Amino acid sequence: MKKINWKLLIISILIPVIIGSLAGLISMPFMDYGNLTLPFLAPPGFIFPIVWTILYILMGISFYLIVTDSSYFKENAYLVYFAQLFVNFFWTIFFFVFKWRLFSSIWLVLLIILIIIMILRFLIINKKAGLLQLPYLIWCCFALYLNISIYLLN
């Protein structure tokens, strides 16, 4: 069993947690989830920060597994990882700050595509790293349902 580099693991986890938290802080004054007509299956608002925190931690652990893997040709995996973080960050702002609900749905499709590409690249390098991203993919597909439904209902 490989020794854990705790400093690198913590940094790997903090990157997505900080990026997600920053998007949340920027968007918080504009969040109107409780005032929207919500679709069937819409969870209560307090669920989102809990789920996203868990997903960001899983993302960070997954990234750590990629960084510490001895495989070659990881640059493309890094690129898609940071690209999806970038897209993830701006979805929150587009949806809540600018209220661009339809555009946010399209942006979320882009995020889902990037997540799928990331999972496929991660699976090649480290199977556990790829599998740790599956809850993120599932949640974003659910978020797409919510996003489209909110657009149509409001």
C-alpha positions in Angstrom: 0.0 0.0 0.0 1.3 3.4 -1.0 2.0 6.0 1.7 -0.5 8.9 1.8 1.0 12.3 1.1 -1.3 14.2 3.5 -0.3 17.7 2.4 -1.0 16.9 -1.3 -4.3 15.2 -0.4 -5.5 18.2 1.6 -4.5 20.6 -1.2 -6.3 18.3 -3.7 -9.4 18.4 -1.6 -9.2 22.2 -0.8 -9.0 23.2 -4.5 -12.6 22.1 -5.5 -13.9 23.0 -2.0 -12.6 26.5 -2.2 -13.7 27.0 -5.9 -17.2 25.7 -5.0 -17.4 27.8 -1.9 -16.3 30.9 -3.7 -19.1 30.4 -6.3 -21.5 29.9 -3.5 -20.4 33.1 -1.7 -20.7 35.1 -4.9 -24.1 33.8 -5.6 -25.5 33.7 -2.1 -27.1 37.1 -2.1 -28.9 36.2 -5.4 -30.1 32.7 -4.5 -33.9 32.5 -5.0 -34.4 28.8 -4.9 -37.0 29.0 -2.1 -39.0 31.6 -4.2 -39.1 29.5 -7.4 -41.8 27.1 -8.5 -40.0 23.8 -8.1 -40.5 20.6 -9.9 -41.4 17.2 -8.5 -38.3 15.7 -6.7 -36.8 19.1 -5.9 -34.9 18.7 -2.6 -35.1 21.4 0.1 -32.5 24.1 -0.3 -30.4 23.0 2.7 -29.5 19.8 0.9 -27.4 21.5 -1.7 -24.4 22.7 0.4 -24.2 19.3 2.0 -24.2 17.4 -1.2 -21.8 19.7 -3.0 -19.4 19.6 -0.1 -19.3 15.8 -0.3 -19.0 15.9 -4.1 -16.1 18.4 -3.9 -14.3 16.2 -1.3 -14.7 13.2 -3.6 -13.4 15.3 -6.5 -10.4 16.2 -4.5 -9.7 12.6 -3.4 -10.1 11.5 -7.0 -7.7 14.1 -8.3 -5.2 13.2 -5.6 -5.3 9.6 -6.9 -4.5 10.8 -10.4 -1.7 13.1 -9.3 0.0 10.4 -7.2 -0.5 7.6 -9.8 2.7 6.6 -11.6 1.1 6.6 -15.0 2.3 8.7 -17.8 0.2 11.1 -20.0 -1.8 12.6 -17.2 -1.8 16.1 -18.6 -5.0 15.6 -20.5 -6.7 14.3 -17.3 -5.5 17.5 -15.5 -6.7 19.7 -18.3 -10.3 18.2 -18.3 -10.4 18.2 -14.5 -9.7 21.9 -14.3 -11.9 22.7 -17.3 -14.9 21.0 -15.5 -14.1 23.0 -12.3 -14.1 26.2 -14.3 -17.5 25.3 -15.9 -18.9 24.2 -12.5 -17.9 27.5 -10.9 -19.7 29.6 -13.5 -22.9 27.5 -13.6 -23.8 28.8 -10.1 -23.2 32.4 -11.2 -25.1 32.0 -14.4 -28.1 30.4 -12.7 -28.4 32.5 -9.6 -26.7 35.8 -10.2 -27.7 36.4 -13.8 -30.9 34.2 -13.7 -29.9 32.8 -17.1 -32.0 29.6 -16.6 -32.0 28.4 -20.2 -28.3 29.2 -20.8 -27.5 27.5 -17.5 -29.1 24.3 -18.8 -26.9 24.4 -21.8 -23.9 25.2 -19.7 -24.8 22.2 -17.5 -24.9 19.9 -20.5 -21.3 21.1 -21.3 -20.4 20.3 -17.6 -21.9 16.8 -17.9 -19.9 16.2 -21.1 -16.7 17.3 -19.4 -17.4 15.1 -16.4 -17.9 12.1 -18.7 -14.7 12.8 -20.5 -12.9 13.3 -17.1 -14.3 10.0 -15.8 -13.2 8.1 -18.9 -9.6 9.6 -18.7 -9.4 9.0 -14.9 -10.6 5.4 -15.3 -7.6 4.7 -17.7 -5.2 6.1 -15.1 -6.7 5.0 -11.9 -10.0 3.1 -11.7 -10.9 4.3 -8.2 -10.3 7.9 -9.3 -12.8 7.5 -12.1 -15.4 5.7 -10.0 -15.2 8.4 -7.3 -16.5 10.9 -9.9 -19.7 8.9 -10.6 -21.8 10.6 -7.8 -20.8 13.9 -9.3 -22.0 12.9 -12.7 -25.3 11.5 -11.3 -25.9 14.7 -9.3 -25.2 16.9 -12.3 -27.7 14.9 -14.4 -30.2 15.5 -11.6 -29.3 19.2 -11.5 -30.0 19.3 -15.3 -33.5 18.0 -14.6 -34.0 20.6 -11.9 -32.5 23.4 -14.1 -34.7 22.6 -17.1 -37.8 22.2 -14.9 -37.2 25.5 -13.1 -36.7 27.2 -16.5 -40.0 25.8 -17.7 -41.9 26.4 -14.5 -40.8 29.9 -13.9 
